[in-house]
């Protein structure tokens, strides 16, 4: 039972880390797109 609990906790941590990475990537992308629009090559 404790091994199963460790797997669930590990998977939850991985999922949270992945979700946080997606949020940071989206924020970074939006910031870059906004700065590209201001430049207007």
N, C-alpha and C positions, 0 to 999 in steps of 0.2 A: 504493500500500500504506500509506503513512504517513497518508493522509487517512482510510482505513478504520480504522486504529488510533486516530486521534484521535476518530472517531465512537464507537468502542467504549468508549474511556476516558470520553468525555463522557457517554454513556448510563449507564455504570457509576456515575459520580459522581452523576448525577441519581437513579438508583435508590436508592443508599445514602442520599442526602439525604431522599428521600421516605420511606424505611423508618424513618429516625431521627425524622422528623416524626410518623409514625404512632405510634411508641413514646412520644414525649413527649406527644402528644394523649391516648393511652390512660392514661398515668400521671396526667395532669391530670384526666381524666374520673373515674378511680377515686378520686382525692383528693376531688373535689367530691361524688361520690355518697356517700362515707363521711361527709363533713361534713353532708350533707343528712340522712342517717339519724340522726345524733346530735341534730339540731335537732328533728325530728318536729313539724312545724307543728300 
